[in-house]
């Protein structure tokens, strides 16, 4: 792969990061507006809807069992009981603060 392709990849990732930051700054206001209009706004080019999902706080019993399962999972990985079933492949880009 050429250095220009790598540079272009980094450039695109920087643009995406900037757009995601801008998008995040708009989300609360957009949600508020859509919700105030009955949960849906539509025109000839889009339909945007607001959704609300409940957040749950579980009992101490559940949390204890969940933590037990997390520990069991970690233990099985550490002691070799768990076997690798495949790999997720990806690249990760870390942008340096003074770059760009």
C-alpha positions as a Markdown table, in Angstrom:
| # | Residue | x | y | z |
|---|---|---|---|---|
| 1 | Unk | 0.0 | 0.0 | 0.0 |
| 2 | Unk | 1.3 | 3.4 | -0.9 |
| 3 | Unk | 2.1 | 6.2 | 1.6 |
| 4 | Unk | -0.5 | 8.4 | -0.2 |
| 5 | Unk | -3.2 | 5.8 | 0.5 |
| 6 | Unk | -2.2 | 5.8 | 4.2 |
| 7 | Unk | -2.2 | 9.6 | 4.3 |
| 8 | Unk | -5.6 | 9.7 | 2.7 |
| 9 | Unk | -6.9 | 7.2 | 5.3 |
| 10 | Unk | -5.7 | 9.4 | 8.1 |
| 11 | Unk | -7.1 | 12.5 | 6.4 |
| 12 | Unk | -10.6 | 10.9 | 6.1 |
| 13 | Unk | -10.5 | 9.6 | 9.7 |
| 14 | Unk | -9.7 | 13.2 | 10.9 |
| 15 | Unk | -12.6 | 14.5 | 8.8 |
| 16 | Unk | -14.9 | 11.8 | 10.3 |
| 17 | Unk | -13.8 | 12.7 | 13.8 |
| 18 | Unk | -14.6 | 16.4 | 13.2 |
| 19 | Unk | -18.0 | 15.6 | 11.8 |
| 20 | Unk | -18.8 | 13.2 | 14.7 |
| 21 | Unk | -17.9 | 15.9 | 17.1 |
| 22 | Unk | -20.2 | 18.4 | 15.4 |
| 23 | Unk | -22.9 | 15.8 | 15.2 |
| 24 | Unk | -22.6 | 15.1 | 18.9 |
| 25 | Unk | -23.0 | 18.8 | 19.7 |
| 26 | Unk | -26.3 | 18.9 | 17.8 |
| 27 | Unk | -27.9 | 15.7 | 19.1 |
| 28 | Unk | -29.5 | 17.0 | 22.3 |
| 29 | Unk | -31.1 | 20.0 | 20.5 |
| 30 | Unk | -32.3 | 17.8 | 17.6 |
| 31 | Unk | -33.8 | 15.3 | 20.0 |
| 32 | Unk | -35.6 | 18.1 | 21.9 |
| 33 | Unk | -37.0 | 19.5 | 18.7 |
| 34 | Unk | -38.2 | 16.2 | 17.3 |
| 35 | Unk | -39.7 | 15.2 | 20.6 |
| 36 | Unk | -41.5 | 18.5 | 20.9 |
| 37 | Unk | -43.0 | 17.9 | 17.5 |
| 38 | Unk | -44.6 | 14.7 | 18.5 |
| 39 | Unk | -41.6 | 12.4 | 18.0 |
| 40 | Unk | -41.3 | 12.7 | 14.2 |
| 41 | Unk | -40.4 | 15.2 | 11.6 |
| 42 | Unk | -40.6 | 14.3 | 7.9 |
| 43 | Unk | -40.1 | 16.1 | 4.6 |
| 44 | Unk | -39.3 | 15.0 | 1.0 |
| 45 | Unk | -35.7 | 14.0 | 1.9 |
| 46 | Unk | -35.8 | 12.5 | 5.4 |
| 47 | Unk | -37.8 | 11.2 | 8.3 |
| 48 | Unk | -36.3 | 11.7 | 11.7 |
| 49 | Unk | -37.8 | 10.1 | 14.8 |
| 50 | Unk | -37.1 | 10.4 | 18.5 |
| 51 | Unk | -37.0 | 7.2 | 20.6 |
| 52 | Unk | -36.8 | 6.7 | 24.4 |
| 53 | Unk | -35.4 | 3.5 | 25.8 |
| 54 | Unk | -35.6 | 2.8 | 29.5 |
| 55 | Unk | -32.4 | 2.5 | 31.5 |
| 56 | Unk | -32.5 | -0.2 | 34.2 |
| 57 | Unk | -30.8 | -0.4 | 37.6 |
| 58 | Unk | -30.7 | -4.0 | 38.6 |
| 59 | Unk | -30.8 | -5.6 | 42.0 |
| 60 | Unk | -27.7 | -6.3 | 44.0 |
| 61 | Unk | -28.4 | -10.0 | 43.4 |
| 62 | Unk | -28.2 | -9.6 | 39.7 |
| 63 | Unk | -25.1 | -7.4 | 39.9 |
| 64 | Unk | -23.4 | -10.0 | 42.0 |
| 65 | Unk | -24.2 | -12.8 | 39.6 |
| 66 | Unk | -23.1 | -10.6 | 36.6 |
| 67 | Unk | -19.8 | -9.8 | 38.3 |
| 68 | Unk | -19.4 | -13.5 | 39.0 |
| 69 | Unk | -19.9 | -14.3 | 35.3 |
| 70 | Unk | -17.4 | -11.6 | 34.3 |
| 71 | Unk | -14.8 | -13.1 | 36.6 |
| 72 | Unk | -15.6 | -16.6 | 35.4 |
| 73 | Unk | -15.1 | -15.4 | 31.8 |
| 74 | Unk | -11.8 | -13.8 | 32.6 |
| 75 | Unk | -10.7 | -16.9 | 34.5 |
| 76 | Unk | -11.5 | -19.2 | 31.5 |
| 77 | Unk | -9.5 | -17.0 | 29.2 |
| 78 | Unk | -6.6 | -16.9 | 31.6 |
| 79 | Unk | -6.5 | -20.7 | 32.3 |
| 80 | Unk | -7.1 | -21.7 | 28.7 |
| 81 | Unk | -10.5 | -23.2 | 29.2 |
| 82 | Unk | -11.9 | -20.8 | 26.7 |
| 83 | Unk | -10.7 | -21.4 | 23.1 |
| 84 | Unk | -10.2 | -18.8 | 20.4 |
| 85 | Unk | -13.0 | -19.1 | 17.9 |
| 86 | Unk | -11.8 | -16.5 | 15.5 |
| 87 | Unk | -10.4 | -13.0 | 15.3 |
| 88 | Unk | -11.8 | -9.6 | 14.6 |
| 89 | Unk | -9.5 | -7.7 | 12.4 |
| 90 | Unk | -9.2 | -3.9 | 12.3 |
| 91 | Unk | -6.8 | -1.0 | 12.3 |
| 92 | Unk | -6.8 | 1.6 | 15.0 |
| 93 | Unk | -5.7 | 5.1 | 14.3 |
| 94 | Unk | -4.5 | 7.3 | 17.2 |
| 95 | Unk | -4.2 | 10.9 | 16.1 |
| 96 | Unk | -1.5 | 12.9 | 17.8 |
| 97 | Unk | -2.6 | 16.2 | 19.5 |
| 98 | Unk | -0.2 | 18.4 | 17.4 |
| 99 | Unk | -0.9 | 16.6 | 14.1 |
| 100 | Unk | -3.0 | 18.1 | 11.3 |
